[in-house]
Amino acid sequence: MPARLTLVSHHLCPYVQRAAISLAEKGVPFERVDVDLSNKPDWFKAISPLGKVPLLRVRHRNAEEIIFESAVILEFLEETEANPLHPADPLTRARHRAWIEFGSAILNAIGRFYSAAAEPTFLHESRGLSGMFARVEAELSARQSGPWFAGDRFSLVDAVYGPVFRYFDTFDRIGDFSILDGKPLVQAWREALSERRSVKEAVGPDYPQRLHAFLRAKQSYLSGIIRLQAIATPQARSA
């Protein structure tokens, strides 16, 4: 019998990763189907109102419903599946939802960072990201008592920030941009998330290569740094 849930995915999308992490943490079986967003199949365009991933296809009573937008998918899973990742207290839950939105804002800032065409814009976006993570550091300092955002309990906030920090694994191999410098609690959270099974398995083993190729192909300041590295590396080996 096929799984009741199918996650329609793209191999690089951080919003898909959120849903995959949540499903894994809840122990819910699901199928995962990747689509090529540069050549969207007709079946995908027919069921995705915004033309984006993730989608969650839900088989229910011999019918199928399509849920789109990652935040909605996460809330649906909270309402329908066991092992809740949101806190029970309404005020704490609202705070968690707010920091999930902040995580989405960080993802938007990351997109501006790696897409910046010129050095001044690139440096401006780098400083902006550093400031956003300074806010996260302050929140962790005020609230944290364990490895996760909520202390000892893994939550949806952690599911959201795991894909955020994954970008920095690749950024760190490209250069020292100092965005997370001086933020020890953020760095510790990043390290804990990198070791979490659900976070690690939310992407394929070739994700780092795919992301690096994606960044290199962009006509951006960062892609220029990557191309210069590729030129310099053989010279360094022959020196």
C-alpha positions in Angstrom: 0.0 0.0 0.0 1.5 3.4 -0.9 2.2 5.9 1.9 -0.7 8.2 2.8 1.6 11.3 2.4 3.7 12.3 -0.6 6.1 15.2 -0.2 6.7 16.9 -3.6 10.2 18.2 -3.4 13.3 19.8 -4.9 16.7 18.6 -3.9 17.9 22.1 -2.8 14.8 23.7 -1.3 15.2 24.5 2.4 11.4 24.7 2.8 11.0 21.1 1.7 13.7 20.2 4.2 11.5 21.6 7.0 8.7 19.3 6.1 11.0 16.3 5.7 12.5 16.9 9.2 9.1 17.3 10.8 7.9 14.0 9.2 11.0 12.2 10.3 10.8 13.5 13.9 7.2 12.4 14.0 8.0 9.0 12.6 5.5 9.3 9.8 6.1 7.2 6.6 6.0 9.3 3.4 7.1 9.2 -0.2 9.2 11.9 -1.7 9.1 13.0 -5.3 11.6 15.5 -6.7 10.6 17.9 -9.5 12.8 19.9 -11.8 11.7 23.5 -11.1 13.5 24.7 -14.2 11.3 22.4 -16.3 8.1 21.9 -14.3 6.1 18.9 -15.4 2.4 19.5 -16.3 1.1 17.4 -13.4 3.0 19.7 -11.0 1.8 22.9 -12.6 -1.7 21.5 -12.3 -1.6 21.0 -8.6 0.7 23.8 -7.4 -1.1 27.1 -7.3 2.1 29.1 -6.8 4.4 26.8 -8.9 6.6 26.1 -5.8 7.6 23.3 -3.5 6.9 21.8 -1.1 3.6 20.3 -1.7 2.1 17.6 0.5 -0.2 15.2 -1.3 -2.6 13.7 1.2 -4.6 10.6 0.4 -7.8 10.6 2.4 -11.0 8.5 2.0 -10.2 7.5 -1.6 -9.5 11.1 -2.6 -6.4 13.3 -2.6 -5.9 16.8 -1.2 -3.0 19.0 -2.0 -1.5 21.2 0.7 1.0 23.9 -0.3 3.3 26.3 1.5 5.7 24.9 4.1 4.2 26.7 7.1 0.8 25.3 6.4 2.2 21.8 5.9 4.0 22.0 9.2 0.8 23.1 11.0 -1.2 20.4 9.3 1.3 17.8 10.5 1.1 19.2 14.0 -2.7 18.9 14.0 -2.9 15.4 12.5 0.1 13.4 13.6 1.5 12.2 16.9 4.7 13.5 18.6 4.0 17.2 18.5 7.0 19.5 17.9 5.2 22.7 19.0 5.1 23.5 22.7 1.7 23.1 24.4 1.6 26.5 26.1 -0.1 29.0 23.7 2.2 31.9 24.5 5.4 29.8 24.1 3.9 28.4 20.9 3.3 31.9 19.5 6.9 32.8 20.3 8.1 29.7 18.4 6.0 30.6 15.4 7.4 34.1 15.4 11.0 32.7 15.4 10.0 30.4 12.5 9.0 33.5 10.6 12.3 35.0 11.5 14.0 31.9 10.1 12.1 32.5 6.8 13.4 36.1 6.8 16.9 34.7 7.3 16.4 32.4 4.3 15.4 35.4 2.2 18.5 37.3 3.3 20.7 34.3 2.4 19.2 34.4 -1.0 20.0 38.1 -1.4 23.5 37.3 -0.1 24.4 34.7 -2.6 22.6 36.6 -5.4 24.3 40.0 -4.8 25.9 41.1 -8.1 28.5 43.4 -6.8 30.9 43.5 -3.8 29.2 46.5 -2.0 25.8 44.8 -2.1 27.4 41.5 -1.1 29.1 43.1 2.0 25.8 44.9 2.9 23.9 41.6 2.8 26.7 39.9 4.8 26.4 42.5 7.5 22.6 42.2 7.5 22.8 38.5 8.0 25.3 38.9 10.8 22.9 41.3 12.5 20.0 38.8 12.2 22.1 36.0 13.7 23.0 38.5 16.5 19.3 38.6 17.3 19.1 34.8 17.4 22.2 34.8 19.7 20.5 37.2 22.1 17.3 35.0 22.1 19.3 31.9 22.8 21.1 33.6 25.6 17.9 34.7 27.2 16.0 31.5 26.8 18.3 28.5 26.2 19.1 25.7 28.7 20.0 22.9 26.4 21.1 22.0 22.8 17.9 23.1 21.1 16.0 26.3 20.7 13.6 25.2 23.5 16.4 23.7 25.6 16.2 19.9 25.8 13.2 19.4 23.5 13.6 19.4 19.7 10.9 21.7 18.2 9.7 23.0 14.9 12.0 26.0 15.3 14.9 23.5 15.1 13.4 21.9 12.0 13.4 25.4 10.4 16.9 26.4 11.3 18.6 23.1 10.4 18.3 24.0 6.6 19.3 27.6 7.4 22.6 26.5 8.9 23.2 23.9 6.2 24.0 26.8 3.8 26.9 27.8 5.9 28.6 24.4 5.5 29.0 25.4 1.9 29.7 29.1 2.5 32.5 28.1 4.9 34.2 26.1 2.2 34.1 29.1 -0.2 35.4 31.8 2.1 35.5 33.3 5.6 32.6 35.7 5.6 32.5 36.1 9.4 28.7 36.0 9.5 28.4 33.7 12.5 31.6 34.9 14.3 31.2 36.0 17.9 28.0 34.0 18.3 28.9 30.9 20.4 25.3 29.9 21.1 24.4 30.1 17.5 27.5 28.0 16.6 26.6 25.4 19.2 23.0 25.2 18.0 24.3 24.8 14.4 26.6 22.0 15.5 23.9 20.1 17.3 21.5 20.4 14.4 24.2 19.2 12.0 24.4 15.9 14.0 20.6 15.4 14.2 19.6 12.4 12.1 16.4 14.0 10.8 18.4 17.1 9.7 21.1 15.1 8.0 18.7 12.9 6.1 16.5 15.7 4.9 18.8 16.1 1.9 20.5 13.6 -0.4 24.2 12.7 -0.1 25.0 14.9 -3.2 23.4 18.0 -1.7 26.8 19.9 -1.1 27.9 19.3 -4.7 24.5 20.4 -6.0 24.4 23.6 -3.9 28.0 24.4 -4.8 27.2 24.0 -8.5 24.0 26.1 -8.1 26.0 28.9 -6.4 28.7 28.8 -9.0 26.3 29.1 -11.9 24.7 32.3 -10.6 26.0 35.6 -12.1 26.8 36.9 -8.7 29.7 38.2 -6.6 29.9 34.9 -4.7 29.9 32.9 -7.9 32.9 35.0 -9.0 34.7 34.0 -5.8 34.0 30.3 -6.5 35.3 30.6 -10.1 38.5 32.3 -8.9 38.9 29.4 -6.4 38.6 26.9 -9.2 41.4 28.7 -11.1 43.7 29.1 -8.1 43.4 25.6 -6.7 45.4 23.8 -9.5 48.1 26.5 -9.2 48.3 25.9 -5.5 48.6 22.2 -6.0 51.5 22.7 -8.5 53.4 25.2 -6.3 
